[in-house]
Amino acid sequence: MHACIALVAADVSVVDTTAQLPWLRGLTRKGNHMIQQALRSGARQAVAQLRAMAGRSAGKQVVIIGAGPGGLATAMLLAANGADVTLLEREDRVGGRTSSLVMDGFTFDLGPTFFLYPEILAEIFAACGRRFEDEVDLVRLDPMYRLIFESGGSILASHDVDKLQAEVARFDEDDAKQVPAFLEANRIKFDAFRPLLQRPFASLRDLTHPDVLKALPLMRPFSSVDTDLKRWFNHPQVRLAFSFQSKYLGMSPFKCPSLFTILSHVEHGFGVFHPIGGCGAISQAMARVARDTGVDIRLSEPVARIEFDGRKAVGAITGQGFYPADAMVVNADFAGAMHKMVPDRLRRKWTDARIEKKQYSCSTCMLYIGLEGSYPALHHHTIHLSADYLDDIRAIEDQRAPVDPTLYIQNASQTDPTLAPAGHSTIYMLAPVGNLAPDGGPMDWAEAGPRYRELMLNRLAGLIGIERTDLDTRIKTEHMITPADWATRYAIYRGATFNLAHNIGQMLHWRPNNRFEDLERVYLTGGGTHPGSGLPTIFESARIAASLIDDDLHLSRQGVLS
């Protein structure tokens, strides 16, 4: 115990109270004077060491597969509650798709670039005795993004409602008058639906919970986002401005359930943020806190399979050996993980055949460009919407690449100079495209990839106002990811980067459950389980999974130190 006193003396950082850390309450109940001294000091390193000792002595071992945002958040919460957590990651870095791609002095986000609703992650950090704002520097963007309509016109989306109304009025003055009421209606809808995002759905009985019954009249579950928006706005481009957010789910606004008009409120009510260093910096901060809380993060260690005793998971097997577990958490791509790690014969509901029949989100074609020069006319986030948006959507649904795709472009170095060498820019480009058909058709991305590169670069040259030949001379580094790459290099089933589609038949109870219904002692987090894809909902899935494991392993009641 002398080590505890030394740790307290060595660190002056402070955690708030033991009320945030149930495993510490368990330790103090033992009445150990030295531990109570450590608590009073609030030393961060002492807290981490004591947590690790509590978890090891209690012997509750949790193995998490995948260090994406869901796996990292689950690890943080479970370790803070006293579990002995091992996190296994196939890549040489944490974050999964929420990691950084570093090339020749340029830093890009690999996947997500919009950071929304930081309150959830702040609560997760607080549960570990840390302040999110001390770990990650956030910049709130205003304007949040620019929408450019290929058919004419643009909108600068601001969280300032007066500014937003002025932008909308350039298309339709009556629509502009509707903006405040629309946002308020979606605030009410969000508040009603939020409890559903924070609780598990294990059976049909859960659909009769008072929270569901309260939210149901507002959800309009059999109406699409676009149909719901017609109640508010007449102009098709205004409706697109409040519906393109379905891209966060990899879905079309013409099929995405109307519930997801709440995404407009999430943007306008809570803001769109850029983390300095990119979204990958959030994953790095989570990994730091996880390690400080005692999590053993093992990189470059892919899991070959989950080991079972009957239908009960008992651990994970990697090239380094066997990791025993009282609970297994799967944060890897759900469909891909089932195919690779769990024998089909053990799965009653989510068999290979059923997984193949499910509907999946779109995929994406990505281009990351390190560019000489600065481009202030290109906003931090720009969405260039196709003139024929419906044809764009049809191509994606037919598992093809649109001829004239909608294009998302991020110019993050305009906000964050840490991402590029001086006098240079990081340009991130994303085109939504069809996912891969089970039989491999109809797209051949070995042929389509170079063609799409040309299309995307031509569009970029036009947006920044230079000749294409001039653009080519300014490219200092580049990297492309196609749906085929997502499937093979990143182990994403059918290259569906947003996982299972979010139609009404694949939500709540009908999505793979957080306490996985097919197997014992297996839990799910990430975009493939409830509540779904997107960083805020993935963090909620982590809280749900951690809470279920806490209940099943009695973690909050086990804090002992002999």
N, C-alpha and C positions, 0 to 999 in steps of 0.2 A: 504493500500500500504506500510505501515511501515514494514510489513512482508517481502516484496521484498528486502528492504535494509538490513534487518537482514540476509536474506539468502545469499545475495551477500557477506556480511562481513564474513559469516561463512564458505565459501568454496573458495578454491583458484584454483580449476581445471578449465581448459579452453576449450571452444568450439571455432571452427575456425572463422566463420563469420555468419552473419544472412542470407547470400546467401544460406547456407545449410538448413536453417529452415524457410520455407515460412510463417509458422504461426507467427513467430516472426516479420517478416517484416510487417505483418498486424497489429501487436500490436504497433510497433514503428510508424506506420503511424498515430496513434492516438495522437502522440506528447507528450505522458506522460514522463515527465522528469525522474521519478524514474525508469521506465522500461528501458529507454535508458541507465541509469547508470548501471542497471543489465546486459544489453547487453555488455557494455564496459568492465565490470569485467569478463564476460564469466563464471560466477559461475555455475557449473553444477546443483546444487540443485535448484538455482533460475530459471534456464532454465526449469527444470522439473516442478516446481511449476507454472510458468507462462504458460507453455504449457497446463497443466491441467486446469487452469483458462480459457484459451482461448477456449478449447474444450467445457467446461461446459457452458460458456456463449453463445456460438454459438448454442448449443443444438443439434449438429449432433451426433447421437448415433450409434455406430457400435458394433454389437455382433459377436464374432468369436467363432466358435465351434471347439475346438481342439487346444491344445498347442504344436503341433508338430512343426518342423522347418518352415513350410509354414505359420502356424497360428501365430507363434511368430514374424516372419519377417513382415508379413502383419500388425500385431498390432504395431510394432515399427514404421513402415512408416506412418501409418494412424495417430497415436498419435502425431508424429512429425509434421504432417500437420494440427493438430488442432482438430481431432475427439476425441470424448469421447468414449474410447474403453473398452469393457468388454470382457475378454477372459475366456471361460468356458472349463474346462478340467475334464474328467471323472476320471483320475488317480490322485494319491496323489503327483505327480511330473510332471514337464514339460518335453517336448521333444518327447512324443510319442515313436516311435521306435528309435528315436535318443536320448535316455535317458540312464541312468546308472543303472545297476543291481548290487546291493551291497549285498554281503553275507560274513559273518564271516571275515570281514577285507579285502576282495577281491573286487575289482571294475571292472566290465565288461561293455563294450558297449552292449546294448540290441540288436541293429541292425547294422546300418552302422558303418564301421571301417575305410574305406578309406576316407580321406578328400582331395578333389580335388578342384582346381580352387578357392582359397580363395579370389580372387579379387572381386567376386560378393558380398560376405558377408562384405568385407571391405567397399564397396560402400554403403551398407545398413546401416552399423554402422555410416559411415560418414554423411549420411543423417539425423542421429539423433544427430549429433554433437559429436560423440565418435570415437576413434581410435580402430579398431579391435585388432591391435597388443598390445594395452594396456590392453585388456580384456581377451585375450586368448593367451597362449604361444604355438607356433607352432614349431615342429621339422620337417625339411625336411628329408625324408628318402632316403638314398643311400647305398646299393641298395634299390629300391622301393619295390621289392618283389622277391621271388624265385619261379620259376616254376619247378616242378618235374614231369617228364613224367614217368608213371608207366612202359611204354614200354622201357624206357631207356633214360638217359640223363637229363640235367637240364639247366636252363637259369637263371642267375642273371640279372634282368631287372634294368638298370641304366639310369638316365637321361643324363649321359655322352654318347654321340653318339659313340665315339671311343670304350668305354668299351662294349657298347651294340653290336656293330659290331663284336667285338672279340668273344662275347658269341654266336652270330648267326653263325659265321664262323665255329664253332665246329660242326654244322649240315650241312651247305652248304655255301661254300665261295661265290658263285654267289649271293645267297640270302643276304649275309652280305653286298655286294656292293650296294644292292638296298635300304638298310635301310635309308640313308640320304634323298634320293629322295622320298621315301615313306612318311617319316615324314614331309618333306616340302610340298608335295602334300596335306597332311591332314591339315597342317597349313593353306594353301590357302582355302581348303574346309571349315574349321572351321570359318575362317574370313568371308567367304561368307554366311555361315549358321547362324552365331551368331545373326544377326538382326532378324531372324525368331524366335529365342528363346526368344526375348525380346518384341515381339508385339503380341497382341491378334489376333485370327482368328475366326471371328464371322459369316462369310458367305463365300460361294464359291467365291464371288467377291474378297475377300482378297487374294485368291490364284493367282490373276493376279497382285498383288503389285510388283513394280520393284525389291524389295528385293528377292521375290520368283523367279522371272524370271531370276535374276542374279545367284541365287544359283542352279537352277534346273539342268543345264548341269553337275554340279559337283556332284549332289546327287545320280545319277543312282538309282532312287527310286525302280525299279523293280528287282534289283540285291541284293543278300544277301551279308553280310559281308565276308563270306568265298569265295564266287564267285569273289568278287572284289579283295580279297587278292591274288587270283590265277594270277592276272595280274602282281603281284609283286614278289611273293615267290613260289618256287617249293616244298620245303620240308613241309610236312603236319604238323610237329611239330613247325616249324617256323610260319606257318599260325595260329596255335593255340596260339602261344605266342602273336600274335597281334590281336587275336579275342576273347580270353576268357573274355575281358572287357565287352562283351555283357551281362555278369553276372550282371553288374550294373543295367541292365534293366530287369533282370530275363528272358532272352531270349537265344535261341540257335544261334550261329553264322551262322548256316545254314538257318535260317529264319529271323534273324534280318536284317532290311534294311541296305544296304551298306553305307548309310549316317554315320552310327555309327562307321566306322573306325576312325572318328575324336576323339574317346575316347583315341586312342593311342597318338594323339597329346596333348590332355588335360593332360595325365600322363607325357609324356616326355617333353612337352613344358613348362608346368606350375608346375609340380612336384606332388609327393604324400606326404602328410603331416600327422603327428600325433599330435593332440592337447594334451598337458599335462593334464591328468585327463580323457582322452578319448573324443570321440565325444559328450558324454553327457555334458562335460564341455562347449561346444559351446552353447548347449541349455540353460544351466544355465546362461551363459553370456548374451545371448539374453533376457532372462527373467529379469535379473538385469536392463539392459538398458530399456526394455519395462516399468518396474515399475518406474524407474527414470523419464521416459517420461510421466508418468501418467496413464499407462494401469492398469486396475483393473483385476488381474489374480485370478481366483477362482478355486482352486483345489478340487478334490473329489466331483465334481458337474456335473454329466452327464446330458446331454440334453435329455429330454423325446421326445420332438417334436418341430418343428418350427410352429409357429402360423401364419395363413394366413387370409387376408381379400380378398376373391376371390382368385386370383393368386398372390397377393402381400404379401410378407413376412412382418410381423409387429413385430416379436420378437421371443424369445425362451422361452420354459417352462422347468424348472427343478424342482427338489424336493423342492427347496427353494423359488420358485415363478416365476413370469413373468418378463422377461427382454425385454423392448421395444427397437426397432431398426429401424433406417432409412435405414440401410443396414445390411444384414446377410452374413457372410463369413463362408463357410463350409470347414474346414480343416480335418474333419474326413474322414475315408475311404469312397470313393465316393459311391460305390454300397451299402455298409452297411448303410451309412447315409440315402440314398434315401429310402431304405426299412423301416428303423426305424422311420425316422423323417418327411418324406414327403408323404402324401397320394398318392397312385398310380393314382387316378383320376385327380390329378392336373398336372401330367406329361404327356405331349403329345409325346415327342420324346423318352425320357429316362424312359420308363415304366419298370415295373418289368420284363415283358416278354422280352423286348429288352435287358435289363441289363443281364439277364440270358444267352442270346444267344451270348453275346460278348466273345471275347477271352481274357484269363487272363494269367498273368505271372506264372512262376513256384512258388512253395512254398519252404520252407526251413525247415530242421530238424537241431536244434541247440543243442549244448552241451557246457556248461560253466563249466570249471574245475579249482578249486583252488588247485594248486599242490605244494607239498614240493620240494624244490630244484630249481636250475637255469639251463637253457638249452640254452646256447649261440649258439649251432649248429643249433637251430631252429630259423629261421629269424623272424623278426617282422611280415611279411606277407609271408605265404607259400601257394601255390596252388598245390595240388597233383592231377594231371590229370589222369583220368581213362585210362587204356590200350585200352579199346573199347569205345572211346568217343561217337561214333555214337549210340551204344546200350544204353549208358547212356542217351543221348538225347531222343531216342525213348521211353524209359521208362517214362521219365518226361512228354512227350507229351501225353502218354497214361494214365496219372494221376496215375502212379505207383512210387514206390521207386526203383531206380536202384540197381541191385545186387552188382555192383562194382562202387560206386559213385565217382565222382570227389569231392574232399574235400578241403575246405579252412580252414586254421589254422592261428590264430593270437597269437603271443607270445609278447604282447605289453609291459609287465613288463620288457622285455629286454631293451627297450628304455625308459620306464617311471616307475621308481621304486615306484612312489606314488600309484600304482594300487594294490600292494600286500604287505603283511608283509615281513620283511627282510628275505632273504633266501627262498622265495617262488615265484611262478609264476602264472599269470592268463593266462589260455589257453582257447581260444574261438574257437569253431569248428562249421563249417556250411557245410551241404550237400544239394545241390539243389535237390529237389524231386518234384513229381507232385502235383498240387493243388488238392483241394477236388472236386470231381464230384458233380453236383447238387443233384443227387440221393443218395449221400453218399458213393458210391463205387468208385473204387474197393479196396481201401486201408482201413484196419482197424488199425488205429494208436495205439489203446490200445494194440494190439498184436505186431505191427511192431516197436513201439517205443523202447522197451527193446532190441529187436534184432539189431536195428540200433545203440543203445548205445554200444553194444558189438563190432560191426563192427568198429565204430569210435574210440573206445579206443584201439582196436587191431592195427589199422593204426597208431595211435599216438605213441604207444609203439615202433613200428618199426621205426618210423621217429626219435625218440629221442634215440633209441638204447638201450632200456632196456627190460627186460622180462615183460610180461603182469602182472604177479603176483606182481612184484616189483612196477609197476605203480599203482596197486590197493592200495598198502599200503601207497602211497604218496598222494592220493587224500584226501584233507582236506574239501572240499565242492564241491557240484556240483548241476547243475540245467539243465533240458532238456525242450525244447519247440518243439513240433511237429506241423504239419499243423493244426491238430485238435485244438491245444492250440491257435495258431494264430487266428483261426476262432472264438473260444468261449471266451477265456480270453481277447483277444486283439481286438475283433470285426472287424476282417479283412475278407472281403467276400471271401469265399472259401479258406481261408488261403493263398491267392495269395499275397505274401509279397511285390511284386513290382507292384501291381495294374493291371490295364488294360494292355494287351500286347501292344508292340510298333510296330505292323505291320503297313504297309502304310495306311490301311483303318481305323486305330484308332489313327491317328496323325493329328496335325494341326486342321483344321475345323472339322474333323471327331471325335475328342476327345471331351468330355464334355467341353463346352466353359467356359472361366474364368468369363465372365458375363453370368451366366447360362441361356441358351436359353429357358428353360421350365417355368421359374418363374420370377417374378419381384422382384427386390431388393435382389436377391440372387447371390452371387459370390463364385467362387471355387478357392481353392489353394491346393497345394499338388501334389502327384504323379498321381492322377486320372484325372487331367485336363492338358491343354497345359502348358508347353512343355513336361511334362512327369516325369518319376521316376528318382531318383538319387538326391542327395543333391543340386548340382549346379542348376539343372533345377527346382527343387522345390523352391529354392530361387528366380529364375526368375519368376515362377508362382506367387509368393507373390508380386513381383514388378509390374507385370501386373495387378493383382487384385487390389492392392492399387492405382495404377494409374487410373484404371477405376472408382473406388469409388471416388477418388479425383475429377475426372471430373463430375461424376453424382451428387455429393453432394456439388460441388463448394468449396471444403475445402481450397484450396490455396488462395481463394479470400474472405474467411469468417473471417479472423483473426481480431476479435474485442474484446475489453475489456471495459466494461462500468464502 
